[in-house]
Amino acid sequence: MQKETITILGCGWLGLPLAKALIKEGYAVKGSTRREENLEQLRDAGIEPYLVEIDQEVNGEEIADFLQSDILVINIPPERRDDIVEYHIAQFSSLIDALGQSQVRSVLFVSSTSVYASLNREVTEEDAGTPESLAGEALLLVEEMLMQERGFQTTVVRFGGLVGYDRNPEKYLGSMKEIANPDQPMNLIHRDDCVKIISEIIRLQQWGEVFNACSPAHPSRNKYYSKAAEAAGVAQPPLGASDEPAAFKLVNSDKLVSALNYNFIHPDLPV
């Protein structure tokens, strides 16, 4: 039986390895980039490449063909700009309009745990609200826009801080004057787990859901950067002083673990 066609909007640091993994599993994959020089890289990986830009409207050649898929994975994080809330809403309004003319019936939206405030406790999927950053506010509003659509089903995956490969703490040590808020717990997830989790959601057809996705380990900032300094063979940055503990959140991923029967590839970050 032929598997579905999957379109990945955003074949970058996460989207490209995801596309490669899905191709290995037998899916036909279309993928987008905003840079013409990256098209050949996508083609070499077995991805059907498209040049796509999501602005106030969906820009690019053959957009209708790009969206002729069964499943769309949206992996375009909010840009750093002062008007990101309004801009991100405009981006997704245009994308939703384009989806209305397509055959896509299932959408997976890559979101972030920035939709949660630091409540000084464990947070579950029901605790989203009052984000502390404009990016978190933009993501939460876009999540709601997508989930309200009836032309397709949306599953939202809220990833913690993305780590692995070239995103490792060692590269930041040289520029760190101190480890700020050293006792603050971190919410992290390795790229290998991100790829596997998205693949499993698609395989098990877990649509219409919202999932947190963070490693069950929540190392303190002190432990995380101390381990990195030890691995790099360099001196650990001094610990920052604070009169009172920093606010925190512990992202709970039990719902995802239960729904997917998921075992983390990297449960004990830092790695």
N, C-alpha and C positions, 0 to 999 in steps of 0.2 A: 504494500500500500504506500502510495506516494505521500510524503510528509508535506506539511504546510509550507507556504512561502512566507518568509519573515523579512520585514524591512526594518533596518536599524537607522534611526535618525541620530547621527552623531557617532561616527566610527573613529573615535580618538583613543585615549589611554585605556578606557574600559570597553568601548564599543568594538574596537578592532579585535581584541582577543575573544570577546564574546562571539563575534561573527565567525571567527575561525572554529571555535568550539561547536557552534550550531551546525556549521558545514560538516564537521566530522560526524555529527549525529544524523546526517542525511537530509537536513533542511536546505532548501534553496534560499539564499540570502542576498538581499539588496542592501546597500549601505551608502550613506552620504558623508561628504566632507565639504568644508567651505573653501578648501584650497585646491586649485587645479593640479598642483604638483603632487598631491596625495592620491590622485585617481589611479595611477599605475600601481601604487602599493596595494590598494584595495583589489584591483584586478588580479594582481599576482597571488593574492590570498584566496582567490576563488569567489570573491564578492562581485556582484554586479554593481559597478560604481556609478554614483550620481553626484553632481555638483549642486548642492542645495543650501540656501540661506533662508533662515526664518527671521523676518524683520516685521514691519507692520503688515506685511503679507508674505506668503510663501513664494520665494523667488528661486528660479532654476528652470532648466529645460526639462521637459518630459516629466513634470511633477505627477501628472495623472498616472503615468506608467510606474513611477517610483512608488506610488501608494497602492498599486494593484497587488496587494498582498493579503494574506489571511490575518497576519499579526503584525502590529507595529510596536517596536521598542523605542521609546523616546528618551534620549540620553543627552539633553542639552541643558547643563546647569545655568542658573541665572548669571548674567554678566555683572561685573562690578561697575555700577553706575548709580547716580543718585535717584534716578527715576525708575529703578528696576521693577518696582511693583506695577506701575502703569505699563511699562514697556513689556514685561513678561506676560501680562494679561493680553496685551495687543498681539504679541507673538502667537499665543495659543488660541486666541479668537480666530486668527487667520488660518491656523493649522486645523482647528476643528471644522471650519468652513470647508477646507479642502478634503477633510476626511468624510464629510457628508456626501461627496461625489465619488467616494472610493468603495472598494469591496472589503475594507478592513472591518473586522467584527470584534477583534480583541486587541486591547492596548495595554502595554506594560510601561508605566511611567516611573523613571528613576528619580526619586526624591531624596530627602535628607532628614536627618534627625534634628536639623536646625529649626524644624517646625515646633519643637518643644522648648518651653521655657526651662530655666534652671530652677526646679522645684525642690531641690535638696532631698530628693527621694527617687525611688524607682518610677519610671514612666512606661506606660503601655500605649498601644495604638489609640486609645480613647482620650489620652491626655493632651493631644495636639491643640494648640491655641496660644494666643498672645506670644508669638515668636519674638525673640530679642534682637533679631537682625532684619533688615529689609529683605535680604535674600530668603530668609525663612518665611517671612510674610508672603512674599511672591509665590513661593513653592506651595504653601498651604492653600492660597487662593486658586492656583492652577489645579491642584489636586481636586478641589471641589468642583471646578469647571468640568473636568474630565469625568469625574464620577457621576455627575448629573446628566450626562449625555445618554440618550436611549438608543442611538444608532449603533453603539458598540459598547462592550463591557471593558471596564478599566480595572487593572490591579496596580496598586501603588506600592513600591518598595522603598522604604526609608532607610538608606544606608548611613552608617556612622562614618567617621573619618576614614578615607580610603588610604590604605598603605600597601606596601609590597613593591618589589622590583626597584625602580628608581625613586619611588616615594618612600623613603626610609628616614628615620630620625638622624642618622649619621650625617647626612648632608647639611643639616641645619645647625649642627653643634658649633661650627666655626663662627657663626654669626650671632650666637646666643650669649648675651652678657650675663644672664642668670636664668635659672629655671623658675619662671613665675608660677605662683600657686602650686607649689610642689606636691601638696597633698590632694589636689583635685583629681578625681578619677576620670579616665578617658573612655570614650566610646569609639572603638575602632573596628575595622573589618578589612581583611586582606582581599586583594583583587581576585585571587583564585576562588574565594568563597562567593564574591559578587557574581562571577561568571557562572558558577555552579548553581547558585540560588535562582538566578534568572532562568537558566536552562531547565531546572526542576519545576518551576512555576509553569513554564510553557508545556513541559512534558505531561504534567499532572492536570493541566487545564484549570489552574486555580485562579479563576477570573472573578472580578467583582469584590476583591479583597484589599485590605491594607495590611502590610507587614512591616514590622521593624526588622532590621537585619544588622546586628552587631555581634562581634565575638563575645562569648560569655565572660571572658576575662576583662576586667576593667582596671588596668594598671594605673597607679598614680603617675602623675607627670614626672615625679622624682624617679620612680622605678623605671619608667619608660626610657627616659634620657640617660639614666645611669647605665642601663643595659647597653644602650647604643654607644655610649662613651667607652665602655669596657670592650665591646666588639670592635670598635674602631682603634682601640689602643691609644686613646687620647684622654686628657684630663676632663673630668666632669665639670660642667659649669656650676658656679656657686648657686645655692638655693636662695630664692627670693624671700624676703621677709614680708610678713603681713600681720596686721593687728588682729584680723579676724579671718576665719576660713572662707575661701571662695565658694560662691554658690555652685551647685553641681546638679547633674541628673545622671541616673543610671538607666540606660535604655534596655528594656526587657524584650527579648526576642522569642519568648516561649511559644507565642502563637505560630510563628513561622516554623519553629522546630517541630511542633506537633502536626501542623498541616502537611508539611513536606516529609515528615520523618527524617529530618535533616541532621547530619553530623558535621560539624564544622571541620574543614580541612586544617585551619589554623585557629584552634580554640584558645591557645595560650599566648596571645600577643603580649609583649613584643617577641618577634621571631628574628 
